[in-house]
Amino acid sequence: MANTLRHMFEGIRPFDWLMLVVEVLVLVIIAYEFIAEALRRRTDQKRRLFLNALVLRLSPLIDEGERIRSTAPDPLATTQYFITRWTDSVSSWTKKTEALIAGHSSSASATFMLISESQCVDDAVSYHGHHFFLSGPTSETHKALTLHLENLRRMVDRPEAYF
């Protein structure tokens, strides 16, 4: 065996050594690129799965929020008891949704809780052919719920931007 190795390296010039080093370096770079791309793909796939699972958890909250929004009490036809119950359900939904979002991203939580341009939300409510106007605290609660739902929809539509 020693004789074979001796014959293998006999008569090798410095240029041959340089070419050997260059070829080994090329192989190392190719291996690095292959491994790095595989790791990137794996990370992207994990992130996609995480975002899909999160969207699946947030989607029912949109439905629940819409259901609560659709039961906004008519202040002229309802007692204070029902208005208070509705306001409490809005508060409970907001806290539950915010807690879920905050567990994944504080910036997404801040975005969800952001209430801007509430004056653009209409005080007129129309559900199932019944039309009425909200006023006072009920109006503010309805506006906040509407804006929270819009923020949540944006998060579900583009979760990669928020989480």
Summary of the structure (lengths in Angstrom):
residues: 163
radius of gyration: 30.9
end to end distance: 60.5
largest distance: 104.8
contacts: 398
relative contact order: 0.12
helix: 76%
strand: 5%
